[in-house]
């Protein structure tokens, strides 16, 4: 039996950070231009994190990318830290 309900692709918001505004905007534009995200929002933040055994605190730029492709940033992100899907909802 076929389900007549239209299929909606999974979507979510992918969060990632970059060290500066120029890099964050460049990545946002690449993702939107390539059709990997519908929208990318940039925010200046301060992060406290563990890296190589030390606690660090740095200013960063957060990208919130609305996408059906949770791995959109892996192609361009200039860091060994992965992008993190933080809120995914499936229909």
HTML snippet that shows the backbone in 3Dmol.js (N, CA, C, O; Angstrom):
<script src="https://3Dmol.org/build/3Dmol-min.js"></script>
<div id="view" style="width:600px;height:400px;position:relative"></div>
<script>
const pdb = `
ATOM      1  N   UNK A   1       0.836  -1.175   0.000  1.00  0.00           N
ATOM      2  CA  UNK A   1       0.000   0.000   0.000  1.00  0.00           C
ATOM      3  C   UNK A   1       0.886   1.246   0.000  1.00  0.00           C
ATOM      4  O   UNK A   1       1.818   1.350   0.796  1.00  0.00           O
ATOM      5  N   UNK A   2       0.591   2.181  -0.890  1.00  0.00           N
ATOM      6  CA  UNK A   2       1.372   3.415  -0.978  1.00  0.00           C
ATOM      7  C   UNK A   2       0.823   4.470  -0.030  1.00  0.00           C
ATOM      8  O   UNK A   2      -0.389   4.654   0.081  1.00  0.00           O
ATOM      9  N   UNK A   3       1.722   5.151   0.644  1.00  0.00           N
ATOM     10  CA  UNK A   3       1.343   6.239   1.545  1.00  0.00           C
ATOM     11  C   UNK A   3       1.200   7.515   0.719  1.00  0.00           C
ATOM     12  O   UNK A   3       2.171   7.934   0.090  1.00  0.00           O
ATOM     13  N   UNK A   4       0.011   8.155   0.696  1.00  0.00           N
ATOM     14  CA  UNK A   4      -0.177   9.357  -0.106  1.00  0.00           C
ATOM     15  C   UNK A   4       0.427  10.617   0.518  1.00  0.00           C
ATOM     16  O   UNK A   4       0.414  11.678  -0.107  1.00  0.00           O
ATOM     17  N   UNK A   5       0.957  10.515   1.745  1.00  0.00           N
ATOM     18  CA  UNK A   5       1.547  11.669   2.411  1.00  0.00           C
ATOM     19  C   UNK A   5       2.849  12.052   1.706  1.00  0.00           C
ATOM     20  O   UNK A   5       3.702  11.193   1.481  1.00  0.00           O
ATOM     21  N   UNK A   6       3.012  13.335   1.353  1.00  0.00           N
ATOM     22  CA  UNK A   6       4.268  13.723   0.695  1.00  0.00           C
ATOM     23  C   UNK A   6       5.463  13.530   1.623  1.00  0.00           C
ATOM     24  O   UNK A   6       5.362  13.716   2.836  1.00  0.00           O
ATOM     25  N   UNK A   7       6.581  13.157   1.040  1.00  0.00           N
ATOM     26  CA  UNK A   7       7.804  12.966   1.805  1.00  0.00           C
ATOM     27  C   UNK A   7       8.484  14.311   1.996  1.00  0.00           C
ATOM     28  O   UNK A   7       8.702  15.053   1.038  1.00  0.00           O
ATOM     29  N   UNK A   8       8.812  14.613   3.232  1.00  0.00           N
ATOM     30  CA  UNK A   8       9.519  15.849   3.556  1.00  0.00           C
ATOM     31  C   UNK A   8      10.926  15.469   3.982  1.00  0.00           C
ATOM     32  O   UNK A   8      11.091  14.649   4.885  1.00  0.00           O
ATOM     33  N   UNK A   9      11.953  16.051   3.350  1.00  0.00           N
ATOM     34  CA  UNK A   9      13.315  15.681   3.743  1.00  0.00           C
ATOM     35  C   UNK A   9      13.612  16.124   5.170  1.00  0.00           C
ATOM     36  O   UNK A   9      13.055  17.119   5.634  1.00  0.00           O
ATOM     37  N   UNK A  10      14.481  15.400   5.871  1.00  0.00           N
ATOM     38  CA  UNK A  10      14.865  15.820   7.218  1.00  0.00           C
ATOM     39  C   UNK A  10      15.549  17.182   7.158  1.00  0.00           C
ATOM     40  O   UNK A  10      16.237  17.495   6.187  1.00  0.00           O
ATOM     41  N   UNK A  11      15.361  17.968   8.173  1.00  0.00           N
ATOM     42  CA  UNK A  11      16.021  19.263   8.223  1.00  0.00           C
ATOM     43  C   UNK A  11      16.521  19.504   9.634  1.00  0.00           C
ATOM     44  O   UNK A  11      16.135  18.809  10.573  1.00  0.00           O
ATOM     45  N   UNK A  12      17.363  20.474   9.765  1.00  0.00           N
ATOM     46  CA  UNK A  12      17.891  20.796  11.080  1.00  0.00           C
ATOM     47  C   UNK A  12      18.716  22.057  11.037  1.00  0.00           C
ATOM     48  O   UNK A  12      18.840  22.713  10.003  1.00  0.00           O
ATOM     49  N   UNK A  13      19.274  22.378  12.179  1.00  0.00           N
ATOM     50  CA  UNK A  13      20.174  23.508  12.301  1.00  0.00           C
ATOM     51  C   UNK A  13      21.543  22.962  12.671  1.00  0.00           C
ATOM     52  O   UNK A  13      21.683  22.225  13.647  1.00  0.00           O
ATOM     53  N   UNK A  14      22.534  23.320  11.903  1.00  0.00           N
ATOM     54  CA  UNK A  14      23.904  22.906  12.158  1.00  0.00           C
ATOM     55  C   UNK A  14      24.626  24.105  12.760  1.00  0.00           C
ATOM     56  O   UNK A  14      24.593  25.200  12.199  1.00  0.00           O
ATOM     57  N   UNK A  15      25.277  23.897  13.904  1.00  0.00           N
ATOM     58  CA  UNK A  15      26.083  24.960  14.518  1.00  0.00           C
ATOM     59  C   UNK A  15      27.551  24.648  14.324  1.00  0.00           C
ATOM     60  O   UNK A  15      27.982  23.504  14.466  1.00  0.00           O
ATOM     61  N   UNK A  16      28.309  25.673  14.000  1.00  0.00           N
ATOM     62  CA  UNK A  16      29.750  25.549  13.919  1.00  0.00           C
ATOM     63  C   UNK A  16      30.358  26.898  14.259  1.00  0.00           C
ATOM     64  O   UNK A  16      29.653  27.907  14.244  1.00  0.00           O
ATOM     65  N   UNK A  17      31.630  26.942  14.560  1.00  0.00           N
ATOM     66  CA  UNK A  17      32.298  28.197  14.882  1.00  0.00           C
ATOM     67  C   UNK A  17      33.519  28.393  13.997  1.00  0.00           C
ATOM     68  O   UNK A  17      34.127  27.438  13.515  1.00  0.00           O
ATOM     69  N   UNK A  18      33.858  29.657  13.801  1.00  0.00           N
ATOM     70  CA  UNK A  18      35.060  30.034  13.070  1.00  0.00           C
ATOM     71  C   UNK A  18      35.766  31.131  13.844  1.00  0.00           C
ATOM     72  O   UNK A  18      35.134  31.821  14.644  1.00  0.00           O
ATOM     73  N   UNK A  19      37.056  31.307  13.626  1.00  0.00           N
ATOM     74  CA  UNK A  19      37.815  32.247  14.448  1.00  0.00           C
ATOM     75  C   UNK A  19      37.557  33.722  14.167  1.00  0.00           C
ATOM     76  O   UNK A  19      37.829  34.563  15.023  1.00  0.00           O
ATOM     77  N   UNK A  20      37.031  34.058  12.973  1.00  0.00           N
ATOM     78  CA  UNK A  20      36.846  35.484  12.675  1.00  0.00           C
ATOM     79  C   UNK A  20      35.612  35.709  11.806  1.00  0.00           C
ATOM     80  O   UNK A  20      35.094  34.786  11.179  1.00  0.00           O
ATOM     81  N   UNK A  21      35.158  36.955  11.786  1.00  0.00           N
ATOM     82  CA  UNK A  21      33.934  37.315  11.062  1.00  0.00           C
ATOM     83  C   UNK A  21      34.068  37.079   9.554  1.00  0.00           C
ATOM     84  O   UNK A  21      33.141  36.580   8.915  1.00  0.00           O
ATOM     85  N   UNK A  22      35.212  37.435   8.997  1.00  0.00           N
ATOM     86  CA  UNK A  22      35.403  37.278   7.550  1.00  0.00           C
ATOM     87  C   UNK A  22      35.295  35.812   7.136  1.00  0.00           C
ATOM     88  O   UNK A  22      34.654  35.497   6.134  1.00  0.00           O
ATOM     89  N   UNK A  23      35.912  34.925   7.895  1.00  0.00           N
ATOM     90  CA  UNK A  23      35.836  33.499   7.592  1.00  0.00           C
ATOM     91  C   UNK A  23      34.432  32.952   7.765  1.00  0.00           C
ATOM     92  O   UNK A  23      33.980  32.117   6.981  1.00  0.00           O
ATOM     93  N   UNK A  24      33.740  33.430   8.801  1.00  0.00           N
ATOM     94  CA  UNK A  24      32.375  32.977   9.050  1.00  0.00           C
ATOM     95  C   UNK A  24      31.448  33.409   7.914  1.00  0.00           C
ATOM     96  O   UNK A  24      30.624  32.625   7.445  1.00  0.00           O
ATOM     97  N   UNK A  25      31.587  34.651   7.479  1.00  0.00           N
ATOM     98  CA  UNK A  25      30.728  35.119   6.393  1.00  0.00           C
ATOM     99  C   UNK A  25      31.061  34.416   5.078  1.00  0.00           C
ATOM    100  O   UNK A  25      30.164  34.088   4.301  1.00  0.00           O
ATOM    101  N   UNK A  26      32.337  34.189   4.833  1.00  0.00           N
ATOM    102  CA  UNK A  26      32.731  33.484   3.604  1.00  0.00           C
ATOM    103  C   UNK A  26      32.131  32.077   3.584  1.00  0.00           C
ATOM    104  O   UNK A  26      31.599  31.643   2.562  1.00  0.00           O
ATOM    105  N   UNK A  27      32.214  31.366   4.706  1.00  0.00           N
ATOM    106  CA  UNK A  27      31.655  30.015   4.781  1.00  0.00           C
ATOM    107  C   UNK A  27      30.138  30.062   4.624  1.00  0.00           C
ATOM    108  O   UNK A  27      29.566  29.235   3.914  1.00  0.00           O
ATOM    109  N   UNK A  28      29.480  31.015   5.277  1.00  0.00           N
ATOM    110  CA  UNK A  28      28.025  31.147   5.166  1.00  0.00           C
ATOM    111  C   UNK A  28      27.621  31.350   3.705  1.00  0.00           C
ATOM    112  O   UNK A  28      26.683  30.715   3.223  1.00  0.00           O
ATOM    113  N   UNK A  29      28.323  32.227   3.013  1.00  0.00           N
ATOM    114  CA  UNK A  29      28.000  32.492   1.608  1.00  0.00           C
ATOM    115  C   UNK A  29      28.232  31.257   0.738  1.00  0.00           C
ATOM    116  O   UNK A  29      27.426  30.972  -0.148  1.00  0.00           O
ATOM    117  N   UNK A  30      29.314  30.524   0.973  1.00  0.00           N
ATOM    118  CA  UNK A  30      29.592  29.313   0.193  1.00  0.00           C
ATOM    119  C   UNK A  30      28.483  28.279   0.393  1.00  0.00           C
ATOM    120  O   UNK A  30      28.033  27.649  -0.564  1.00  0.00           O
ATOM    121  N   UNK A  31      28.053  28.110   1.626  1.00  0.00           N
ATOM    122  CA  UNK A  31      27.017  27.119   1.927  1.00  0.00           C
ATOM    123  C   UNK A  31      25.690  27.507   1.279  1.00  0.00           C
ATOM    124  O   UNK A  31      25.028  26.670   0.666  1.00  0.00           O
ATOM    125  N   UNK A  32      25.302  28.774   1.413  1.00  0.00           N
ATOM    126  CA  UNK A  32      24.041  29.225   0.823  1.00  0.00           C
ATOM    127  C   UNK A  32      24.131  29.201  -0.708  1.00  0.00           C
ATOM    128  O   UNK A  32      23.201  28.739  -1.369  1.00  0.00           O
ATOM    129  N   UNK A  33      25.234  29.691  -1.278  1.00  0.00           N
ATOM    130  CA  UNK A  33      25.401  29.693  -2.738  1.00  0.00           C
ATOM    131  C   UNK A  33      25.374  28.287  -3.323  1.00  0.00           C
ATOM    132  O   UNK A  33      24.864  28.086  -4.426  1.00  0.00           O
ATOM    133  N   UNK A  34      25.916  27.315  -2.598  1.00  0.00           N
ATOM    134  CA  UNK A  34      25.950  25.927  -3.077  1.00  0.00           C
ATOM    135  C   UNK A  34      24.620  25.202  -2.852  1.00  0.00           C
ATOM    136  O   UNK A  34      24.462  24.053  -3.265  1.00  0.00           O
ATOM    137  N   UNK A  35      23.669  25.868  -2.201  1.00  0.00           N
ATOM    138  CA  UNK A  35      22.380  25.231  -1.942  1.00  0.00           C
ATOM    139  C   UNK A  35      22.399  24.228  -0.809  1.00  0.00           C
ATOM    140  O   UNK A  35      21.469  23.435  -0.665  1.00  0.00           O
ATOM    141  N   UNK A  36      23.452  24.253   0.000  1.00  0.00           N
ATOM    142  CA  UNK A  36      23.552  23.308   1.117  1.00  0.00           C
ATOM    143  C   UNK A  36      22.848  23.826   2.361  1.00  0.00           C
ATOM    144  O   UNK A  36      22.617  23.068   3.303  1.00  0.00           O
ATOM    145  N   UNK A  37      22.509  25.095   2.374  1.00  0.00           N
ATOM    146  CA  UNK A  37      21.774  25.690   3.481  1.00  0.00           C
ATOM    147  C   UNK A  37      20.833  26.744   2.947  1.00  0.00           C
ATOM    148  O   UNK A  37      21.153  27.443   1.985  1.00  0.00           O
ATOM    149  N   UNK A  38      19.669  26.860   3.570  1.00  0.00           N
ATOM    150  CA  UNK A  38      18.708  27.870   3.156  1.00  0.00           C
ATOM    151  C   UNK A  38      19.069  29.228   3.740  1.00  0.00           C
ATOM    152  O   UNK A  38      18.762  30.267   3.155  1.00  0.00           O
ATOM    153  N   UNK A  39      19.721  29.213   4.892  1.00  0.00           N
ATOM    154  CA  UNK A  39      20.034  30.442   5.615  1.00  0.00           C
ATOM    155  C   UNK A  39      21.195  30.145   6.558  1.00  0.00           C
ATOM    156  O   UNK A  39      21.315  29.039   7.084  1.00  0.00           O
ATOM    157  N   UNK A  40      22.039  31.136   6.763  1.00  0.00           N
ATOM    158  CA  UNK A  40      23.117  31.010   7.742  1.00  0.00           C
ATOM    159  C   UNK A  40      23.155  32.295   8.564  1.00  0.00           C
ATOM    160  O   UNK A  40      23.227  33.391   8.009  1.00  0.00           O
ATOM    161  N   UNK A  41      23.109  32.157   9.870  1.00  0.00           N
ATOM    162  CA  UNK A  41      23.135  33.310  10.763  1.00  0.00           C
ATOM    163  C   UNK A  41      24.480  33.367  11.469  1.00  0.00           C
ATOM    164  O   UNK A  41      24.990  32.345  11.927  1.00  0.00           O
ATOM    165  N   UNK A  42      25.060  34.573  11.558  1.00  0.00           N
ATOM    166  CA  UNK A  42      26.363  34.781  12.182  1.00  0.00           C
ATOM    167  C   UNK A  42      26.187  35.512  13.507  1.00  0.00           C
ATOM    168  O   UNK A  42      25.410  36.463  13.601  1.00  0.00           O
ATOM    169  N   UNK A  43      26.918  35.061  14.538  1.00  0.00           N
ATOM    170  CA  UNK A  43      26.870  35.697  15.849  1.00  0.00           C
ATOM    171  C   UNK A  43      28.255  35.709  16.471  1.00  0.00           C
ATOM    172  O   UNK A  43      28.941  34.686  16.450  1.00  0.00           O
ATOM    173  N   UNK A  44      28.695  36.855  17.033  1.00  0.00           N
ATOM    174  CA  UNK A  44      29.948  36.854  17.795  1.00  0.00           C
ATOM    175  C   UNK A  44      29.685  36.212  19.164  1.00  0.00           C
ATOM    176  O   UNK A  44      28.691  36.523  19.820  1.00  0.00           O
ATOM    177  N   UNK A  45      30.575  35.326  19.584  1.00  0.00           N
ATOM    178  CA  UNK A  45      30.425  34.628  20.867  1.00  0.00           C
ATOM    179  C   UNK A  45      31.785  34.517  21.541  1.00  0.00           C
ATOM    180  O   UNK A  45      32.808  34.851  20.943  1.00  0.00           O
ATOM    181  N   UNK A  46      31.798  34.059  22.756  1.00  0.00           N
ATOM    182  CA  UNK A  46      33.033  33.714  23.465  1.00  0.00           C
ATOM    183  C   UNK A  46      32.880  32.271  23.917  1.00  0.00           C
ATOM    184  O   UNK A  46      31.905  31.935  24.591  1.00  0.00           O
ATOM    185  N   UNK A  47      33.810  31.429  23.563  1.00  0.00           N
ATOM    186  CA  UNK A  47      33.741  30.003  23.874  1.00  0.00           C
ATOM    187  C   UNK A  47      34.774  29.615  24.916  1.00  0.00           C
ATOM    188  O   UNK A  47      35.906  30.098  24.896  1.00  0.00           O
ATOM    189  N   UNK A  48      34.379  28.747  25.815  1.00  0.00           N
ATOM    190  CA  UNK A  48      35.295  28.121  26.778  1.00  0.00           C
ATOM    191  C   UNK A  48      35.243  26.632  26.461  1.00  0.00           C
ATOM    192  O   UNK A  48      34.165  26.037  26.443  1.00  0.00           O
ATOM    193  N   UNK A  49      36.408  26.028  26.211  1.00  0.00           N
ATOM    194  CA  UNK A  49      36.448  24.643  25.747  1.00  0.00           C
ATOM    195  C   UNK A  49      37.768  23.980  26.132  1.00  0.00           C
ATOM    196  O   UNK A  49      38.737  24.651  26.488  1.00  0.00           O
ATOM    197  N   UNK A  50      37.784  22.657  26.054  1.00  0.00           N
ATOM    198  CA  UNK A  50      39.007  21.884  26.279  1.00  0.00           C
ATOM    199  C   UNK A  50      39.635  21.583  24.932  1.00  0.00           C
ATOM    200  O   UNK A  50      38.953  21.147  24.005  1.00  0.00           O
ATOM    201  N   UNK A  51      40.927  21.815  24.825  1.00  0.00           N
ATOM    202  CA  UNK A  51      41.649  21.508  23.591  1.00  0.00           C
ATOM    203  C   UNK A  51      43.046  21.040  23.962  1.00  0.00           C
ATOM    204  O   UNK A  51      43.808  21.760  24.608  1.00  0.00           O
ATOM    205  N   UNK A  52      43.367  19.836  23.548  1.00  0.00           N
ATOM    206  CA  UNK A  52      44.677  19.230  23.798  1.00  0.00           C
ATOM    207  C   UNK A  52      45.062  19.334  25.266  1.00  0.00           C
ATOM    208  O   UNK A  52      46.189  19.707  25.591  1.00  0.00           O
ATOM    209  N   UNK A  53      44.120  19.001  26.160  1.00  0.00           N
ATOM    210  CA  UNK A  53      44.379  18.941  27.587  1.00  0.00           C
ATOM    211  C   UNK A  53      44.332  20.258  28.329  1.00  0.00           C
ATOM    212  O   UNK A  53      44.575  20.279  29.536  1.00  0.00           O
ATOM    213  N   UNK A  54      44.029  21.359  27.659  1.00  0.00           N
ATOM    214  CA  UNK A  54      43.977  22.666  28.305  1.00  0.00           C
ATOM    215  C   UNK A  54      42.589  23.277  28.167  1.00  0.00           C
ATOM    216  O   UNK A  54      41.889  23.032  27.184  1.00  0.00           O
ATOM    217  N   UNK A  55      42.196  24.069  29.152  1.00  0.00           N
ATOM    218  CA  UNK A  55      40.961  24.836  29.054  1.00  0.00           C
ATOM    219  C   UNK A  55      41.291  26.172  28.401  1.00  0.00           C
ATOM    220  O   UNK A  55      42.180  26.895  28.850  1.00  0.00           O
ATOM    221  N   UNK A  56      40.568  26.485  27.344  1.00  0.00           N
ATOM    222  CA  UNK A  56      40.814  27.700  26.566  1.00  0.00           C
ATOM    223  C   UNK A  56      39.562  28.569  26.560  1.00  0.00           C
ATOM    224  O   UNK A  56      38.451  28.066  26.723  1.00  0.00           O
ATOM    225  N   UNK A  57      39.742  29.854  26.376  1.00  0.00           N
ATOM    226  CA  UNK A  57      38.638  30.792  26.199  1.00  0.00           C
ATOM    227  C   UNK A  57      39.014  31.709  25.045  1.00  0.00           C
ATOM    228  O   UNK A  57      40.059  32.359  25.077  1.00  0.00           O
ATOM    229  N   UNK A  58      38.162  31.762  24.027  1.00  0.00           N
ATOM    230  CA  UNK A  58      38.470  32.525  22.821  1.00  0.00           C
ATOM    231  C   UNK A  58      37.216  33.195  22.273  1.00  0.00           C
ATOM    232  O   UNK A  58      36.119  32.651  22.401  1.00  0.00           O
ATOM    233  N   UNK A  59      37.364  34.369  21.664  1.00  0.00           N
ATOM    234  CA  UNK A  59      36.245  34.915  20.895  1.00  0.00           C
ATOM    235  C   UNK A  59      36.131  34.130  19.590  1.00  0.00           C
ATOM    236  O   UNK A  59      37.143  33.773  18.986  1.00  0.00           O
ATOM    237  N   UNK A  60      34.925  33.867  19.166  1.00  0.00           N
ATOM    238  CA  UNK A  60      34.682  33.129  17.927  1.00  0.00           C
ATOM    239  C   UNK A  60      33.428  33.686  17.270  1.00  0.00           C
ATOM    240  O   UNK A  60      32.725  34.513  17.851  1.00  0.00           O
ATOM    241  N   UNK A  61      33.158  33.230  16.067  1.00  0.00           N
ATOM    242  CA  UNK A  61      31.922  33.539  15.363  1.00  0.00           C
ATOM    243  C   UNK A  61      31.153  32.249  15.167  1.00  0.00           C
ATOM    244  O   UNK A  61      31.672  31.282  14.609  1.00  0.00           O
ATOM    245  N   UNK A  62      29.901  32.240  15.633  1.00  0.00           N
ATOM    246  CA  UNK A  62      29.057  31.049  15.489  1.00  0.00           C
ATOM    247  C   UNK A  62      28.195  31.199  14.239  1.00  0.00           C
ATOM    248  O   UNK A  62      27.616  32.255  13.983  1.00  0.00           O
ATOM    249  N   UNK A  63      28.127  30.109  13.466  1.00  0.00           N
ATOM    250  CA  UNK A  63      27.221  30.019  12.331  1.00  0.00           C
ATOM    251  C   UNK A  63      26.103  29.066  12.707  1.00  0.00           C
ATOM    252  O   UNK A  63      26.360  27.948  13.155  1.00  0.00           O
ATOM    253  N   UNK A  64      24.885  29.493  12.529  1.00  0.00           N
ATOM    254  CA  UNK A  64      23.720  28.623  12.652  1.00  0.00           C
ATOM    255  C   UNK A  64      23.194  28.458  11.232  1.00  0.00           C
ATOM    256  O   UNK A  64      22.726  29.419  10.622  1.00  0.00           O
ATOM    257  N   UNK A  65      23.272  27.240  10.709  1.00  0.00           N
ATOM    258  CA  UNK A  65      22.939  26.972   9.314  1.00  0.00           C
ATOM    259  C   UNK A  65      21.666  26.135   9.267  1.00  0.00           C
ATOM    260  O   UNK A  65      21.627  25.023   9.793  1.00  0.00           O
ATOM    261  N   UNK A  66      20.633  26.670   8.640  1.00  0.00           N
ATOM    262  CA  UNK A  66      19.379  25.934   8.458  1.00  0.00           C
ATOM    263  C   UNK A  66      19.533  25.117   7.194  1.00  0.00           C
ATOM    264  O   UNK A  66      19.722  25.665   6.108  1.00  0.00           O
ATOM    265  N   UNK A  67      19.450  23.788   7.341  1.00  0.00           N
ATOM    266  CA  UNK A  67      19.815  22.937   6.218  1.00  0.00           C
ATOM    267  C   UNK A  67      19.094  21.602   6.250  1.00  0.00           C
ATOM    268  O   UNK A  67      18.660  21.136   7.303  1.00  0.00           O
ATOM    269  N   UNK A  68      18.974  20.995   5.072  1.00  0.00           N
ATOM    270  CA  UNK A  68      18.558  19.604   4.978  1.00  0.00           C
ATOM    271  C   UNK A  68      19.791  18.717   4.876  1.00  0.00           C
ATOM    272  O   UNK A  68      19.678  17.496   4.763  1.00  0.00           O
ATOM    273  N   UNK A  69      20.957  19.329   4.916  1.00  0.00           N
ATOM    274  CA  UNK A  69      22.230  18.604   4.804  1.00  0.00           C
ATOM    275  C   UNK A  69      23.043  18.868   6.071  1.00  0.00           C
ATOM    276  O   UNK A  69      23.778  19.854   6.119  1.00  0.00           O
ATOM    277  N   UNK A  70      22.936  18.009   7.114  1.00  0.00           N
ATOM    278  CA  UNK A  70      23.618  18.280   8.378  1.00  0.00           C
ATOM    279  C   UNK A  70      25.137  18.356   8.294  1.00  0.00           C
ATOM    280  O   UNK A  70      25.778  18.851   9.220  1.00  0.00           O
ATOM    281  N   UNK A  71      25.719  17.878   7.210  1.00  0.00           N
ATOM    282  CA  UNK A  71      27.177  17.906   7.095  1.00  0.00           C
ATOM    283  C   UNK A  71      27.658  19.019   6.167  1.00  0.00           C
ATOM    284  O   UNK A  71      28.753  18.924   5.614  1.00  0.00           O
ATOM    285  N   UNK A  72      26.871  20.057   5.989  1.00  0.00           N
ATOM    286  CA  UNK A  72      27.189  21.110   5.025  1.00  0.00           C
ATOM    287  C   UNK A  72      28.544  21.762   5.255  1.00  0.00           C
ATOM    288  O   UNK A  72      29.198  22.153   4.288  1.00  0.00           O
ATOM    289  N   UNK A  73      28.981  21.891   6.487  1.00  0.00           N
ATOM    290  CA  UNK A  73      30.227  22.614   6.755  1.00  0.00           C
ATOM    291  C   UNK A  73      31.475  21.752   6.614  1.00  0.00           C
ATOM    292  O   UNK A  73      32.571  22.305   6.521  1.00  0.00           O
ATOM    293  N   UNK A  74      31.368  20.460   6.595  1.00  0.00           N
ATOM    294  CA  UNK A  74      32.572  19.614   6.584  1.00  0.00           C
ATOM    295  C   UNK A  74      33.483  19.890   5.405  1.00  0.00           C
ATOM    296  O   UNK A  74      34.698  19.718   5.511  1.00  0.00           O
ATOM    297  N   UNK A  75      32.925  20.311   4.296  1.00  0.00           N
ATOM    298  CA  UNK A  75      33.709  20.560   3.100  1.00  0.00           C
ATOM    299  C   UNK A  75      34.632  21.768   3.247  1.00  0.00           C
ATOM    300  O   UNK A  75      35.722  21.794   2.675  1.00  0.00           O
ATOM    301  N   UNK A  76      34.189  22.779   4.025  1.00  0.00           N
ATOM    302  CA  UNK A  76      34.929  24.043   4.047  1.00  0.00           C
ATOM    303  C   UNK A  76      35.464  24.468   5.395  1.00  0.00           C
ATOM    304  O   UNK A  76      36.309  25.362   5.436  1.00  0.00           O
ATOM    305  N   UNK A  77      35.039  23.901   6.479  1.00  0.00           N
ATOM    306  CA  UNK A  77      35.419  24.395   7.802  1.00  0.00           C
ATOM    307  C   UNK A  77      36.923  24.253   8.018  1.00  0.00           C
ATOM    308  O   UNK A  77      37.459  23.156   7.856  1.00  0.00           O
ATOM    309  N   UNK A  78      37.624  25.341   8.383  1.00  0.00           N
ATOM    310  CA  UNK A  78      39.084  25.297   8.498  1.00  0.00           C
ATOM    311  C   UNK A  78      39.556  24.832   9.868  1.00  0.00           C
ATOM    312  O   UNK A  78      40.403  25.487  10.475  1.00  0.00           O
ATOM    313  N   UNK A  79      39.038  23.735  10.362  1.00  0.00           N
ATOM    314  CA  UNK A  79      39.392  23.275  11.702  1.00  0.00           C
ATOM    315  C   UNK A  79      39.261  21.767  11.759  1.00  0.00           C
ATOM    316  O   UNK A  79      38.541  21.165  10.963  1.00  0.00           O
ATOM    317  N   UNK A  80      39.959  21.160  12.702  1.00  0.00           N
ATOM    318  CA  UNK A  80      39.817  19.715  12.873  1.00  0.00           C
ATOM    319  C   UNK A  80      38.605  19.372  13.721  1.00  0.00           C
ATOM    320  O   UNK A  80      38.242  18.201  13.831  1.00  0.00           O
ATOM    321  N   UNK A  81      37.962  20.388  14.332  1.00  0.00           N
ATOM    322  CA  UNK A  81      36.759  20.144  15.137  1.00  0.00           C
ATOM    323  C   UNK A  81      35.556  20.004  14.211  1.00  0.00           C
ATOM    324  O   UNK A  81      35.387  20.812  13.298  1.00  0.00           O
ATOM    325  N   UNK A  82      34.719  18.993  14.429  1.00  0.00           N
ATOM    326  CA  UNK A  82      33.574  18.773  13.538  1.00  0.00           C
ATOM    327  C   UNK A  82      32.451  19.759  13.791  1.00  0.00           C
ATOM    328  O   UNK A  82      32.334  20.321  14.880  1.00  0.00           O
ATOM    329  N   UNK A  83      31.633  19.962  12.781  1.00  0.00           N
ATOM    330  CA  UNK A  83      30.387  20.706  12.961  1.00  0.00           C
ATOM    331  C   UNK A  83      29.425  19.809  13.723  1.00  0.00           C
ATOM    332  O   UNK A  83      29.490  18.586  13.599  1.00  0.00           O
ATOM    333  N   UNK A  84      28.546  20.392  14.501  1.00  0.00           N
ATOM    334  CA  UNK A  84      27.664  19.614  15.351  1.00  0.00           C
ATOM    335  C   UNK A  84      26.208  19.857  15.017  1.00  0.00           C
ATOM    336  O   UNK A  84      25.722  20.978  15.166  1.00  0.00           O
ATOM    337  N   UNK A  85      25.491  18.820  14.562  1.00  0.00           N
ATOM    338  CA  UNK A  85      24.052  18.996  14.404  1.00  0.00           C
ATOM    339  C   UNK A  85      23.442  19.114  15.798  1.00  0.00           C
ATOM    340  O   UNK A  85      23.556  18.184  16.596  1.00  0.00           O
ATOM    341  N   UNK A  86      22.806  20.223  16.100  1.00  0.00           N
ATOM    342  CA  UNK A  86      22.329  20.441  17.459  1.00  0.00           C
ATOM    343  C   UNK A  86      20.824  20.325  17.620  1.00  0.00           C
ATOM    344  O   UNK A  86      20.339  20.092  18.727  1.00  0.00           O
ATOM    345  N   UNK A  87      20.091  20.479  16.558  1.00  0.00           N
ATOM    346  CA  UNK A  87      18.647  20.383  16.670  1.00  0.00           C
ATOM    347  C   UNK A  87      18.127  19.831  15.349  1.00  0.00           C
ATOM    348  O   UNK A  87      18.006  20.562  14.366  1.00  0.00           O
ATOM    349  N   UNK A  88      17.829  18.572  15.334  1.00  0.00           N
ATOM    350  CA  UNK A  88      17.335  17.960  14.118  1.00  0.00           C
ATOM    351  C   UNK A  88      15.936  17.430  14.362  1.00  0.00           C
ATOM    352  O   UNK A  88      15.647  16.860  15.414  1.00  0.00           O
ATOM    353  N   UNK A  89      15.092  17.620  13.402  1.00  0.00           N
ATOM    354  CA  UNK A  89      13.717  17.138  13.525  1.00  0.00           C
ATOM    355  C   UNK A  89      13.368  16.442  12.222  1.00  0.00           C
ATOM    356  O   UNK A  89      13.617  16.967  11.137  1.00  0.00           O
ATOM    357  N   UNK A  90      12.804  15.289  12.337  1.00  0.00           N
ATOM    358  CA  UNK A  90      12.379  14.547  11.136  1.00  0.00           C
ATOM    359  C   UNK A  90      10.865  14.543  11.076  1.00  0.00           C
ATOM    360  O   UNK A  90      10.174  14.403  12.085  1.00  0.00           O
ATOM    361  N   UNK A  91      10.382  14.700   9.871  1.00  0.00           N
ATOM    362  CA  UNK A  91       8.925  14.664   9.677  1.00  0.00           C
ATOM    363  C   UNK A  91       8.487  13.257   9.346  1.00  0.00           C
ATOM    364  O   UNK A  91       7.298  13.012   9.145  1.00  0.00           O
TER     365      UNK A  91
END
`;
const viewer = $3Dmol.createViewer("view");
viewer.addModel(pdb, "pdb");
viewer.setStyle({}, {cartoon: {color: "spectrum"}});
viewer.zoomTo();
viewer.render();
</script>
